Amino acid sequence: MRVLGISGSLRAGSYNSLILNSLPQLAPEGMKIENYDGLSSLPPYNEDLDTSTPPDEVARLRAAVQSADGLVWVIPEFNHSVPGVVKNAIDWLSHPISRAVLRGATSAVIVATRGRGGFRGMADLARILRDLGGFVVPAPEVCVQFVDTRISTTEAGDIRYADPMTEGLIKVLLASLARAADAGLGEHAGRAWLDTLHYLQGQGGAR
């Protein structure tokens, strides 16, 4: 099973990216996690650029999502919601509507913050992904508050969790993602969107 990991933070010392880099050691057997590293290179969404030959970074992201069996989003909460760079990526992945690679995706969401909060960003991202025809693993809700006290790296570069509960919940979340992807829950979630598009195309109203 191939899973694409996306960190919603561009900061060099991002705890969200650190969590993302820890996932391979917590993943169930048979799951391979590859990280997407081009979020900062995506141009702002512009329909004029969204042609049959979109910008190279857009094409690379779309190909990575399309070839993945599942997605893991690890994001901070910005201004009580989703970071702008994440929303921009979603805008590219959800257009053009008739060929959106995000439709039918199976996703898991993790939020990390150095303070309190995080659940609003998690809820917003999950809602957006569901509304665009995807399936989001509903539990466990992994919101890592005060993350700077819960994860660190050793001198050898190994990633360690100070909180066994956080590590355990991430393992459960990844196992749940594997089961959901195996069951085709993303495809089922996207079928309503697909049926709607087919109907609109028959009426001459979709593009």
HELIX and SHEET records of a PDB file:
HELIX    1   1 TYR A   15  LEU A   26  1                                  12    
HELIX    2   2 LEU A   39  SER A   41  5                                   3    
HELIX    3   3 ASP A   56  SER A   67  1                                  12    
HELIX    4   4 GLY A   84  LEU A   93  1                                  10    
HELIX    5   5 ILE A   97  ARG A   99  5                                   3    
HELIX    6   6 PHE A  119  ASP A  131  1                                  13    
HELIX    7   7 VAL A  147  THR A  149  5                                   3    
HELIX    8   8 PRO A  164  ASP A  182  1                                  19    
HELIX    9   9 LEU A  185  GLY A  202  1                                  18    
SHEET    1   A 5 LYS A  32  TYR A  36  0                                        
SHEET    2   A 5 ARG A   2  SER A   7  1                                        
SHEET    3   A 5 GLY A  70  ILE A  75  1                                        
SHEET    4   A 5 THR A 106  ALA A 112  1                                        
SHEET    5   A 5 PHE A 135  VAL A 136  1                                        
SHEET    1   B 5 LYS A  32  TYR A  36  0                                        
SHEET    2   B 5 ARG A   2  SER A   7  1                                        
SHEET    3   B 5 GLY A  70  ILE A  75  1                                        
SHEET    4   B 5 THR A 106  ALA A 112  1                                        
SHEET    5   B 5 VAL A 142  VAL A 144  1                                        
SHEET    1   C 2 ILE A 151  THR A 153  0                                        
SHEET    2   C 2 ILE A 159  TYR A 161 -1                                        
END                                                                             
